[in-house]
Amino acid sequence: MRTAKIERNTKETKVSVELNLDGTGEGVVETGIGFFDHMLELLKKHALVDLTVRASGDLKVDYHHTVEDVGLVFGKALDQALGDRVGLVRYGFASIPMDEALCETSLDLGGRPFLVMQCAMKHMFVKDFEVKLVEEFFRAVSVEARANIHLRQIYGDEAHHVCEGLFKGFARALRAAKAIDPLEKGVPSSKGVI
């Protein structure tokens, strides 16, 4: 079973994540941030993972701490659920059209954390959710999951659609990268370890 359950409690947030990499898109998402919940729902559906996220944070200050800490806990759960990464496909790619927007993702679960996010709408808002927080979330995921994540808005002028494209792209790339390759007998690295 490729599963994990992780909790993180600080003076700013309380976050718990349950993850099953071999799920069907089930689970409950409750962060107190409506738009972020919507994005995480898309992630679990399109990645075909069972994901339960429960978070409470200092939303009266802003959304940053909650979004970042959910990313940290989700990333740690992803790393734990991947285990020794034996037999992984490892790489995933997705190009996602969302109405007028087009976004692409490249993902490597090879153990080296790095995030590149190219998004012209970083400082725009969807309601009261700044798109820049998408970058904060994925940076935290990258570090804790030990994943190389490249996200790119190719074009688009509706911030909601761009965010959906980025989350769906990551989800679809994760769906491919987390798969088990029946031809891969060890870890998918010439080093022999990830």
N, C-alpha and C positions, 0 to 999 in steps of 0.2 A: 504493500500500500504506500503510495507516494503522497503522504499527508503530513500536515504540520498544524500545530496549535501554538500560537505565540501571544504573549501579553507584554505590554509596556505601560508602566505607570510612572508619571512624573508629576511635578507640581503644576504643569500646564495641561497635560492630557492623560487620558486613560484609554488605551486602545487594545482590543483583542481581535485576532484574526484566526480563523480556521480555514484551511485550504486543502482541497483534494485535487491533485493535478489530473486525475483520471475521472473527473466528474462529468456532469451533463449541463452545467450552468445554473445549478440550484444554489440557494443560500439567501441570507438576509443582509442588507446593507443599511446601517443606521449611523451616520456621522454627525447629523444635525445640520449638514450643509446640503441643501436640496440638489443643486447642480452637480456637486461632487458625487453624491449618491447615484445620480443618473449615470455619470461616467463609469463608476465602479460596476453598476448593473450591466452596462454594455460590455465591460471588460470580461466579467464572468461568463456572460452569454456567448461572446464570440471566441473566447479562449477555450470554451468547454471545460471550465474548472468549476468545482463547487467552492463557493467563497462566502464566508460569513464575516462581516466587519462590523464591529460595534465600537464606537468612539464617542467620547465626550471630552470637550476641551474648552479652552478659554475663548469661546466665540465672541464674547463681549469685547475682547481686545481686537482680534481679527481671525481670519481662517488659516493663517500660515502654519501655526504650530500643529493644528489638527491634521491638515493635509500632509505636511512633511512627516509627522509621526506615523500616520497611516501608511505612508510610503515606506518608512523604515521597517515597520512590522510586517507589511505585506512582502517586502523584499527578503526579510529574514525567514519568513515562512516559505517563500519560494525556494530559497537556498536549502533549507532543511528538507523540504519535500523532494527536491532533486537528488538529494543524497550524494553518492559518489559519482553521479552523472554517467555511469557506465551504460553504453548502448544508446545514448541520446543522439538524435539528429543534430542537435546543437545549434544550428543556424535557422533563422526564420526571416521571411521577407513578406511584406504586404504593401500593396498600393490600394488605397481606399478612396473612392469617389463619394462625396456627400453633397448632393445637389451641385452647387457651383464650386465647391471646394474639392481639392485633391491633396491627399497627404500620403506619405510613404514612411515605412518603418523598416529598418534592418536591425536584427537582433542576434547576438552571439552569447550563448550561455556558457562560454568557455572559461569563466573564472576571473576575468579581468574587468573590473568595473570602470566604466567610462560612459558619459552621456554627452551627446551632441544633439541640440535641439535648435533647428532653424525655423523660426515662426515670426512672421511679420506682425502678428497680432498680439504679441506677448503682453503689451500694456493696455489692451482693451479689456472690457468687462462683459460678462454674460450675467445680467442682473447685477448682483454685488460680488460676483466671483471673478477675480482677476485671472486672465489666461496665464500669466506668469507663474501661477501656482501649479499649473500642469508641469512646468519644468521642475519645480521644487519636488513634486511628487515623484517624477521619474528619476531625478537625481538620487533621491533617497532609495528608491527601488534598485537602481543600478549598483549603488555601494553595497547594500546588504545582500542582494541576490548574486553579487559578483558577476554582473552581466554588462555587456557592452551594448548600449541602446542608442540608435540614431533615429531621430524623428525629424521629419521635414514637411513643412507646409509648402507645397509646390505653388498653389494659388488658392484663392478664395477670399470673399469679403464679408462673410458672416461668421463672427467669432464662435457662435454655438456650433456651426457646422465644422469649423476647423478643429475645435476640441473633440468633437465626435470622431472626426477622421483620425486624429492622433491616438485616441484611446482604442478605437476599433482596429487601427493598424497595428498597434502594440499587441492587442489581444490575438489577432490573426497570426502575427509573427510568433507569438508565444505558443499558440496552438501547434504550429509547425515545429518549432524548435524543441518543445518538450516531448515530442513523440519519440517512441522507441524504434530504432532502425534495426530490423531483424538481421541485417548483414554486418552490423557493428558489434564486434565481439568484446571490445574493451571500451576505454574512454576515447572519445573522438578527438584525439590530440596526438601529434607525433612525439610529444614529450612523454606520453604514457601516464600523465596525471593532469587533472584539472583542479 
